[in-house]
Amino acid sequence: MSFELRQYQKKMVSDVNKSWSEGNKNLCMVLPTGAGKTVVMANIVNNEKGAVCIIVHRQELVAQISLSLAENGIYHNIIAPITVIKMITGLHIRYYGKPFYDSQGHIAVAGVDTIIRRGKQLKNYLPTVKLWICDEGHHLVKGNKWHTATNMMINPDIRGLSLTATPLRTDGKGLGRHSDGVLDQLITGPTMRDLINQGFLTEYRIFAPVNNMNTDDARVSQATGDFNMNDLGAAVSQSNLISHTRATVMGDVVSQYLKVCKDGLKLGVTFVPTMDIGEELVTQYNAAGVPAILLNAKTPDNERADIMDRFRAGTIKNIINVDILGEGVDVPAIEVVSMVRPTQSYGLYIQQFGRALRLMAGKTHGIIIDHAGNVARHGLPDAVREWSLNARDRRISGESDDVIPLKSCPMCSLVFERYKKACPECGYIPEPTSRNGPEYVDGDLTELDPEVLAAMRGEVENVCRSVEDHVQEYREQLEINHCKPMHILAHAKRYATKIQHQHDSQTVLREKMAWYGGHKRAEGKTDDEIMRIFYLKYKIDWLSAQALPGVEADNLIKRME
């Protein structure tokens, strides 16, 4: 069968096959949420001659992967109870007109627990597998159940492929064979920002309304690295996100959703930590005229399919989700994501955020309402990340150190990059608390008092004086201090070397700064934005950088390279 692959998807397939041909056995393929990971996977498995086993980490995901294969016309086996097989083949017929189930097919889909539980029944099949594919492959590390399942496939020629949007774990374990995992090489595709710029994902807006939820006392699991769900449930339930008084009919979750839907109700998903909170929000949404329904891991697949159909049709406007639409599950294009579940997991955060970025007719941007502080905790989802198969400190999300920080508008709650002076949503411009230094205005020198700016310019002009002028002034000062003539010569020589170093370094630094400014202007940034970006990135303002001594200037040059 032929596949309609985008150019970057073709490159991913090519890169995977090239890596295998070079002798790397187990690969990690990284593609952002919404990039078409299952299409790439379908292309790879369809061209495999030997047995393929696709491993998913939850039973309900067996149906989703099976439907993805069916959508691409691929017949396959389903390793699951007969009732599950009948239900999935029914969905095949419902959506694609015929079943794509083949009990003898060389491609199979199975849940990780099913493989382990049926080890004896599958003893003749598992050794024939020549390629395993682990969906949401960041779960696979040595000694856990995913490792147990792949180890049951003992073919000497076996290869592996882990698929993930975020190759990191909250416990900090590395996915590489040299570390805590079994993978040999990363195969990375385009970034989320690349896909947004190319029109494959939508832009987004983030709103972070102030609330009184307090997670300070929420325990963090040593096993998962994420918050304890019961503690989160208590924190959310006791906040103004859910609770309301006689004077109001809803908490802030529903009221903020309605605020962004002033032009009409939008398709939304609300992520919550517990069933109790989910049920309360279903009641509040429906009472506010928003057709809503609860979805969780225990919702039967057929019922889930019905819900998704009604959601696509618009008869359901909001799905309140308890740990089912975050990771791995395919969701129709939506317009609003409401985060009510705080998480320490960067991967889960990205999966939830990415639900709002899928293309949809008439949609200009996705909307994120972050009640949980996840954006402040993890940063923007399209910030530059440096992926690795190495172990890491569990507190690090892989974000680059120089990522521009964010701020939230006090008037409309929009979250945006701190270098922007005015809120892009409502135009509000906050008044600086002081204009006596660059630290009060994020390095925007146009906001400083004239006297302060004049003094800073004077420091730069002083650097521009000739070495001879500096040395002469230094000699005069030594004479005033009654330094002996024989020592003045030695001091002056050392001082001249120091000033010459500063001049040489500043020449290079200013050339780099000029290039930096020109590059930012080409991106459409204004002068005040360039100064703010420079300050927030390098922790020094534009003028002070041009007055740095030689050694400090050298250090800044290295950081700018």
C-alpha positions as CSV (number, residue, x, y, z in Angstrom):
1,M,0.0,0.0,0.0
2,S,1.2,3.6,-0.7
3,F,1.3,6.2,2.1
4,E,0.8,10.0,1.7
5,L,3.8,11.1,3.8
6,R,4.9,14.6,4.4
7,Q,8.5,15.5,3.6
8,Y,9.6,15.3,7.3
9,Q,7.9,12.0,7.7
10,K,9.7,10.6,4.7
11,K,13.0,11.8,6.3
12,M,12.1,10.1,9.6
13,V,11.5,6.8,7.8
14,S,14.7,7.1,5.9
15,D,16.7,8.1,9.0
16,V,15.3,5.1,10.9
17,N,16.2,2.6,8.1
18,K,19.7,4.2,7.7
19,S,20.4,3.8,11.4
20,W,19.4,0.2,11.4
21,S,21.6,-0.4,8.4
22,E,24.5,1.1,10.3
23,G,24.1,-1.6,13.0
24,N,22.1,0.3,15.7
25,K,19.5,-2.2,17.0
26,N,17.1,-0.2,19.1
27,L,16.1,3.3,18.1
28,C,14.2,6.1,19.7
29,M,12.1,8.1,17.2
30,V,11.1,11.5,18.5
31,L,8.2,13.4,16.9
32,P,6.0,16.1,18.6
33,T,2.4,15.5,19.4
34,G,0.3,16.0,16.2
35,A,3.2,15.3,13.9
36,G,1.8,12.0,12.5
37,K,3.7,9.5,14.5
38,T,1.3,6.6,13.7
39,V,1.5,7.4,10.0
40,V,5.3,7.0,10.1
41,M,4.9,3.8,12.2
42,A,2.4,2.4,9.7
43,N,4.8,3.0,6.8
44,I,7.6,1.3,8.6
45,V,5.7,-1.8,9.7
46,N,4.0,-2.1,6.3
47,N,7.4,-2.5,4.7
48,E,8.6,-5.1,7.2
49,K,8.8,-8.7,5.9
50,G,9.3,-10.3,9.3
51,A,6.9,-10.4,12.3
52,V,6.2,-7.1,14.0
53,C,4.8,-6.6,17.5
54,I,3.5,-3.1,18.4
55,I,3.4,-2.8,22.2
56,V,1.1,-0.3,23.9
57,H,1.1,0.5,27.6
58,R,-2.6,0.5,28.3
59,Q,-5.3,-1.9,27.1
60,E,-7.5,0.9,25.7
61,L,-4.7,2.0,23.4
62,V,-4.8,-1.4,21.6
63,A,-8.0,-0.2,19.9
64,Q,-6.4,3.2,18.9
65,I,-3.3,1.7,17.3
66,S,-5.5,-1.0,15.6
67,L,-7.7,1.8,14.2
68,S,-4.6,3.7,13.0
69,L,-3.4,0.6,11.1
70,A,-6.9,0.0,9.7
71,E,-7.1,3.7,8.5
72,N,-3.9,3.0,6.6
73,G,-5.3,-0.2,5.1
74,I,-3.0,-2.5,7.0
75,Y,-4.3,-5.9,8.1
76,H,-3.0,-7.1,11.4
77,N,-3.4,-9.4,14.4
78,I,-4.8,-8.2,17.7
79,I,-3.5,-10.0,20.8
80,A,-6.3,-9.4,23.3
81,P,-9.3,-11.2,24.8
82,I,-11.9,-12.2,22.1
83,T,-14.4,-9.7,23.4
84,V,-11.9,-6.9,22.8
85,I,-11.1,-8.2,19.3
86,K,-14.8,-8.3,18.4
87,M,-15.2,-4.7,19.8
88,I,-12.2,-3.4,17.7
89,T,-13.3,-5.2,14.5
90,G,-16.7,-3.6,15.0
91,L,-15.0,-0.2,15.1
92,H,-13.1,-1.1,11.9
93,I,-16.4,-1.7,10.2
94,R,-18.0,1.4,11.7
95,Y,-15.3,3.7,10.5
96,Y,-13.7,2.0,7.5
97,G,-16.4,-0.3,6.1
98,K,-14.7,-3.6,6.8
99,P,-12.5,-5.4,9.4
100,F,-8.7,-5.3,9.1
101,Y,-8.2,-8.0,11.7
102,D,-6.0,-11.0,10.5
103,S,-5.2,-13.6,13.2
104,Q,-2.4,-14.9,11.0
105,G,-1.0,-11.4,10.1
106,H,2.7,-10.7,10.6
107,I,1.9,-7.4,12.2
108,A,0.3,-7.6,15.7
109,V,-0.8,-5.1,18.3
110,A,-0.8,-6.0,22.0
111,G,-0.9,-4.5,25.5
112,V,2.3,-4.9,27.5
113,D,0.5,-6.6,30.3
114,T,-1.2,-9.1,27.9
115,I,2.1,-10.1,26.5
116,I,3.5,-10.8,29.9
117,R,0.4,-12.6,31.1
118,R,0.1,-14.8,28.0
119,G,3.8,-15.6,27.9
120,K,3.2,-19.4,27.7
121,Q,0.4,-19.1,25.1
122,L,2.7,-16.9,23.0
123,K,5.9,-19.0,23.4
124,N,5.8,-20.0,19.7
125,Y,5.0,-16.5,18.4
126,L,7.3,-14.3,20.4
127,P,10.6,-15.8,19.2
128,T,9.5,-15.1,15.6
129,V,9.2,-11.3,16.1
130,K,11.9,-9.5,14.3
131,L,10.8,-5.9,15.1
132,W,9.2,-4.7,18.3
133,I,7.7,-1.2,18.4
134,C,7.1,0.4,21.8
135,D,4.4,3.2,21.7
136,E,5.1,6.0,24.2
137,G,8.6,4.5,24.4
138,H,9.9,6.7,27.2
139,H,8.3,4.0,29.5
140,L,10.9,1.4,28.4
141,V,13.9,1.1,30.9
142,K,15.7,-1.9,32.2
143,G,13.9,-4.0,34.7
144,N,10.4,-2.8,34.2
145,K,7.5,-4.5,32.5
146,W,8.2,-3.1,29.0
147,H,11.7,-4.5,29.3
148,T,10.2,-7.8,30.4
149,A,7.9,-7.9,27.3
150,T,10.7,-7.0,24.8
151,N,13.0,-9.5,26.4
152,M,10.5,-12.3,25.7
153,M,11.2,-11.7,22.0
154,I,14.4,-13.6,21.7
155,N,15.0,-13.6,17.9
156,P,18.8,-13.0,17.4
157,D,18.0,-10.6,14.5
158,I,15.4,-8.6,16.4
159,R,15.4,-4.8,16.2
160,G,13.4,-2.2,18.3
161,L,11.8,1.1,17.8
162,S,10.5,3.3,20.6
163,L,8.1,6.1,19.7
164,T,7.7,9.2,21.8
165,A,7.2,13.0,21.8
166,T,9.4,13.4,24.9
167,P,12.3,11.1,25.4
168,L,12.6,11.8,29.1
169,R,11.2,10.5,32.4
170,T,10.2,12.2,35.6
171,D,12.4,9.8,37.6
172,G,15.5,11.0,35.6
173,K,16.4,7.6,34.2
174,G,18.1,7.6,30.9
175,L,16.7,5.6,27.9
176,G,20.1,4.7,26.5
177,R,21.6,1.3,26.6
178,H,24.7,2.9,28.3
179,S,22.4,4.2,31.0
180,D,19.1,2.8,32.4
181,G,17.5,1.8,29.1
182,V,18.0,-0.3,26.0
183,L,18.1,2.2,23.2
184,D,21.1,2.9,20.9
185,Q,20.3,6.1,19.0
186,L,17.9,9.1,18.9
187,I,16.2,9.8,15.6
188,T,14.7,13.3,16.0
189,G,12.3,15.0,13.7
190,P,11.1,18.6,13.4
191,T,10.3,20.5,16.6
192,M,6.8,21.7,17.6
193,R,7.8,25.2,16.5
194,D,8.9,23.9,13.1
195,L,5.5,22.3,12.6
196,I,3.7,25.5,13.7
197,N,5.8,27.6,11.3
198,Q,5.2,25.1,8.4
199,G,1.4,25.2,9.0
200,F,1.1,21.6,10.3
201,L,0.1,22.7,13.8
202,T,-1.7,25.8,14.9
203,E,-0.4,28.7,16.9
204,Y,-1.6,29.0,20.5
205,R,-2.5,31.4,23.3
206,I,-2.1,30.6,26.9
207,F,-4.2,32.1,29.8
208,A,-3.1,31.6,33.4
209,P,-5.8,33.0,35.7
210,V,-4.8,33.6,39.3
211,N,-6.3,31.1,41.7
212,N,-5.8,29.9,45.2
213,M,-4.9,26.3,44.6
214,N,-2.0,25.3,46.9
215,T,0.1,22.2,46.0
216,D,2.9,22.9,48.5
217,D,1.8,20.0,50.6
218,A,1.2,17.6,47.7
219,R,3.6,14.7,47.9
220,V,5.7,13.6,45.0
221,S,6.0,9.9,44.3
222,Q,9.5,8.5,44.4
223,A,8.5,5.9,41.9
224,T,6.8,8.1,39.3
225,G,8.3,11.5,40.1
226,D,4.8,13.0,39.8
227,F,2.3,14.4,42.3
228,N,0.2,12.1,44.5
229,M,-3.3,12.1,42.9
230,N,-5.1,12.1,46.2
231,D,-3.2,15.1,47.4
232,L,-3.8,16.9,44.1
233,G,-7.5,16.1,44.4
234,A,-7.6,17.7,47.8
235,A,-5.8,20.8,46.6
236,V,-8.1,21.3,43.6
237,S,-11.3,20.6,45.5
238,Q,-10.4,23.2,48.2
239,S,-9.6,25.9,45.7
240,N,-11.8,28.4,43.8
241,L,-11.3,26.3,40.7
242,I,-14.1,24.0,41.8
243,S,-15.8,25.4,44.9
244,H,-18.4,28.2,44.7
245,T,-20.7,30.2,46.9
246,R,-24.4,30.8,46.9
247,A,-23.7,33.9,44.8
248,T,-22.1,31.9,42.0
249,V,-23.1,28.8,40.1
250,M,-19.6,27.6,39.1
251,G,-16.0,27.7,40.0
252,D,-13.2,29.3,38.0
253,V,-12.7,26.4,35.6
254,V,-16.1,26.8,34.0
255,S,-16.2,30.6,34.2
256,Q,-12.8,30.9,32.5
257,Y,-13.8,28.5,29.7
258,L,-16.9,30.7,29.1
259,K,-14.7,33.8,29.0
260,V,-12.7,32.5,26.1
261,C,-15.9,31.3,24.4
262,K,-17.5,34.7,24.1
263,D,-17.9,34.2,20.3
264,G,-19.6,30.8,20.8
265,L,-18.9,27.6,22.6
266,K,-15.6,25.9,21.6
267,L,-14.7,22.2,21.6
268,G,-12.6,21.7,24.8
269,V,-11.0,19.1,27.0
270,T,-10.5,19.6,30.7
271,F,-7.8,17.5,32.4
272,V,-8.5,16.8,36.1
273,P,-6.8,14.6,38.7
274,T,-9.7,12.6,40.2
275,M,-13.1,11.2,39.4
276,D,-14.8,13.3,42.1
277,I,-13.5,16.6,40.6
278,G,-14.5,15.4,37.1
279,E,-18.0,14.6,38.1
280,E,-18.4,18.0,39.8
281,L,-17.1,19.8,36.7
282,V,-19.5,17.8,34.5
283,T,-22.4,19.1,36.6
284,Q,-21.1,22.7,36.5
285,Y,-20.4,22.7,32.8
286,N,-23.9,21.4,32.0
287,A,-25.5,23.8,34.5
288,A,-23.8,26.6,32.6
289,G,-25.2,25.4,29.3
290,V,-22.1,23.6,28.1
291,P,-22.8,20.0,27.0
292,A,-20.1,18.0,28.9
293,I,-19.3,14.4,29.7
294,L,-16.8,12.5,31.8
295,L,-14.2,10.2,30.2
296,N,-11.9,7.9,32.2
297,A,-9.9,4.7,31.8
298,K,-12.9,2.6,32.7
299,T,-15.1,4.0,29.9
300,P,-15.7,1.1,27.5
301,D,-14.2,1.5,24.0
302,N,-17.5,1.5,22.2
303,E,-18.8,4.2,24.6
304,R,-15.6,6.1,24.1
305,A,-16.0,5.9,20.3
306,D,-19.6,7.2,20.7
307,I,-18.4,10.1,22.8
308,M,-15.7,11.0,20.3
309,D,-18.3,10.9,17.4
310,R,-20.6,13.2,19.4
311,F,-17.6,15.5,20.2
312,R,-16.7,15.7,16.5
313,A,-20.3,16.5,15.7
314,G,-20.3,19.2,18.3
315,T,-23.2,17.8,20.4
316,I,-20.7,17.5,23.2
317,K,-18.6,20.6,23.8
318,N,-16.3,19.6,26.6
319,I,-14.8,16.3,27.7
320,I,-13.7,16.2,31.3
321,N,-10.9,13.7,31.3
322,V,-9.3,11.7,34.2
323,D,-6.0,10.3,32.9
324,I,-7.1,9.0,29.6
325,L,-6.6,11.6,26.9
326,G,-3.2,12.8,28.1
327,E,-0.8,10.2,26.9
328,G,-1.1,8.1,23.8
329,V,-4.8,8.5,23.0
330,D,-5.7,10.1,19.7
331,V,-8.2,13.0,20.1
332,P,-10.1,14.9,17.4
333,A,-8.9,18.5,16.8
334,I,-10.0,20.7,19.7
335,E,-9.9,24.4,20.4
336,V,-9.5,24.7,24.2
337,V,-7.5,22.7,26.7
338,S,-8.2,23.5,30.4
339,M,-5.4,22.2,32.7
340,V,-6.7,21.5,36.2
341,R,-4.2,18.8,36.9
342,P,-0.8,20.0,38.0
343,T,2.0,17.6,36.8
344,Q,5.7,17.3,37.3
345,S,5.9,15.2,34.1
346,Y,7.1,17.3,31.2
347,G,6.0,14.6,28.8
348,L,2.4,14.5,30.2
349,Y,2.3,18.3,30.0
350,I,3.4,18.3,26.4
351,Q,0.8,15.6,25.5
352,Q,-2.0,17.6,27.1
353,F,-0.9,20.9,25.6
354,G,-0.5,19.4,22.1
355,R,-4.2,18.4,22.0
356,A,-5.0,22.0,21.3
357,L,-2.6,22.4,18.3
358,R,-4.2,20.1,15.8
359,L,-5.5,21.7,12.6
360,M,-9.2,22.4,12.3
361,A,-11.3,24.2,9.8
362,G,-11.8,27.9,10.8
363,K,-9.3,27.6,13.7
364,T,-6.6,30.2,13.9
365,H,-5.0,29.1,17.2
366,G,-5.4,26.7,20.1
367,I,-6.3,28.1,23.6
368,I,-4.7,26.8,26.8
369,I,-6.2,27.8,30.1
370,D,-3.6,26.8,32.6
371,H,-5.1,26.6,36.1
372,A,-2.5,24.2,37.3
373,G,0.7,26.2,36.9
374,N,2.1,23.8,34.4
375,V,3.4,26.4,31.9
376,A,5.3,28.2,34.7
377,R,6.6,24.8,35.9
378,H,7.7,23.5,32.4
379,G,8.0,26.5,30.1
380,L,6.6,27.0,26.6
381,P,6.1,23.7,24.8
382,D,7.9,24.9,21.6
383,A,11.0,26.1,23.5
384,V,14.2,24.6,22.3
385,R,14.9,21.3,24.0
386,E,18.1,19.2,24.0
387,W,17.0,15.6,23.9
388,S,19.4,12.9,25.1
389,L,19.4,9.2,26.0
390,N,21.4,10.0,29.1
391,A,20.2,10.0,32.7
392,R,19.5,13.4,34.1
393,D,18.5,15.3,37.3
394,R,14.8,14.6,37.7
395,R,14.2,18.3,38.1
396,I,15.5,19.2,34.6
397,S,13.1,19.1,31.7
398,G,15.7,19.3,28.9
399,E,14.9,23.0,28.4
400,S,17.8,25.2,27.3
401,D,19.2,27.5,30.0
402,D,18.7,30.6,27.9
403,V,14.9,30.2,27.2
404,I,13.2,33.5,27.6
405,P,11.0,33.6,30.7
406,L,7.2,34.2,30.6
407,K,4.8,36.6,32.3
408,S,1.1,36.7,32.8
409,C,-1.0,39.8,32.1
410,P,-2.7,41.0,35.3
411,M,-5.6,42.3,33.3
412,C,-6.6,39.4,31.0
413,S,-4.4,36.5,32.3
414,L,-2.7,35.9,28.9
415,V,0.7,34.2,29.2
416,F,3.4,35.6,26.9
417,E,7.1,36.0,26.5
418,R,8.5,38.5,29.0
419,Y,10.4,40.5,26.3
420,K,7.1,41.9,25.0
421,K,6.2,45.2,26.6
422,A,2.5,45.2,25.9
423,C,0.0,42.3,26.4
424,P,-0.7,40.9,22.9
425,E,-4.3,40.2,23.9
426,C,-5.5,43.4,25.7
427,G,-2.7,45.8,25.1
428,Y,-2.0,46.5,28.8
429,I,1.5,47.9,29.5
430,P,2.6,47.7,33.2
431,E,4.4,50.7,34.7
432,P,8.0,49.8,35.9
433,T,8.4,49.9,39.6
434,S,11.6,52.0,39.0
435,R,13.5,53.5,36.1
436,N,16.9,53.7,37.9
437,G,18.4,50.5,36.4
438,P,18.1,47.9,33.7
439,E,17.0,45.3,36.2
440,Y,13.7,47.2,36.7
441,V,12.8,47.4,32.9
442,D,14.1,44.0,31.7
443,G,17.0,45.7,29.9
444,D,14.9,48.0,27.9
445,L,17.1,51.1,27.9
446,T,14.4,53.3,26.4
447,E,12.5,53.0,29.7
448,L,15.4,54.4,31.9
449,D,15.6,57.9,33.4
450,P,17.8,60.1,31.2
451,E,20.4,60.6,33.9
452,V,20.8,56.8,34.4
453,L,21.1,56.3,30.6
454,A,23.6,59.1,30.2
455,A,25.8,57.6,32.9
456,M,25.7,54.2,31.2
457,R,26.6,55.7,27.9
458,G,29.5,57.5,29.5
459,E,30.9,54.1,30.6
460,V,30.8,52.9,27.1
461,E,32.4,56.0,25.7
462,N,35.2,55.6,28.3
463,V,36.0,52.2,26.9
464,C,36.3,53.7,23.4
465,R,39.1,56.0,24.4
466,S,42.6,55.1,23.1
467,V,45.0,52.9,25.1
468,E,47.4,55.8,25.3
469,D,44.8,58.0,27.0
470,H,43.9,55.4,29.5
471,V,47.6,54.7,30.4
472,Q,48.4,58.4,30.6
473,E,45.5,59.0,33.0
474,Y,46.6,55.9,35.0
475,R,50.2,57.3,35.3
476,E,48.9,60.6,36.5
477,Q,46.8,58.9,39.2
478,L,49.9,56.8,40.3
479,E,51.9,60.0,40.6
480,I,49.2,61.7,42.7
481,N,49.3,58.6,45.0
482,H,53.1,59.1,45.3
483,C,54.1,55.9,43.5
484,K,57.8,55.6,42.9
485,P,58.8,56.3,39.3
486,M,60.5,52.9,38.9
487,H,57.2,51.2,39.8
488,I,55.0,53.4,37.7
489,L,56.6,52.0,34.5
490,A,55.8,48.4,35.5
491,H,52.3,49.2,36.6
492,A,51.6,51.2,33.5
493,K,52.8,48.4,31.2
494,R,50.5,45.8,32.9
495,Y,47.6,48.3,32.7
496,A,48.2,48.9,29.0
497,T,48.1,45.1,28.4
498,K,44.8,45.0,30.3
499,I,43.2,47.9,28.4
500,Q,44.4,46.5,25.1
501,H,42.7,43.1,26.0
502,Q,39.5,45.0,26.7
503,H,39.7,46.9,23.4
504,D,40.4,43.7,21.4
505,S,37.6,41.8,23.1
506,Q,35.1,44.6,22.8
507,T,35.8,44.8,19.1
508,V,34.8,41.2,18.7
509,L,31.9,41.4,21.1
510,R,30.4,44.5,19.4
511,E,30.6,42.8,16.0
512,K,28.7,39.8,17.5
513,M,26.1,42.1,19.1
514,A,25.6,43.9,15.8
515,W,25.1,40.6,14.0
516,Y,22.7,39.5,16.8
517,G,20.7,42.7,16.5
518,G,20.5,42.5,12.7
519,H,19.4,38.9,13.0
520,K,16.6,39.8,15.5
521,R,15.5,42.7,13.3
522,A,15.2,40.3,10.4
523,E,12.9,38.2,12.6
524,G,10.7,41.3,12.9
525,K,11.7,42.3,16.5
526,T,11.8,46.0,17.4
527,D,14.8,47.7,19.1
528,D,13.2,47.6,22.5
529,E,12.3,43.9,22.1
530,I,15.9,43.1,21.0
531,M,17.3,44.8,24.1
532,R,14.9,42.9,26.4
533,I,15.6,39.5,24.7
534,F,19.4,40.2,25.0
535,Y,19.0,41.1,28.7
536,L,16.8,38.1,29.6
537,K,19.0,35.7,27.7
538,Y,22.5,36.9,28.8
539,K,21.6,38.6,32.1
540,I,23.3,41.9,31.1
541,D,21.9,44.9,29.3
542,W,23.0,46.2,25.8
543,L,25.1,49.1,27.1
544,S,26.7,47.4,30.1
545,A,27.9,44.6,27.8
546,Q,29.8,47.2,25.8
547,A,31.6,48.3,28.9
548,L,32.7,44.9,30.1
549,P,36.4,44.2,30.9
550,G,38.4,41.9,28.6
551,V,37.8,38.6,30.5
552,E,34.1,39.2,31.1
553,A,33.7,40.2,27.4
554,D,35.4,37.0,26.3
555,N,33.0,35.0,28.4
556,L,30.0,36.7,26.8
557,I,31.5,36.1,23.4
558,K,31.7,32.4,24.1
559,R,28.0,32.4,25.3
560,M,26.9,34.1,22.1
561,E,28.7,31.6,19.8
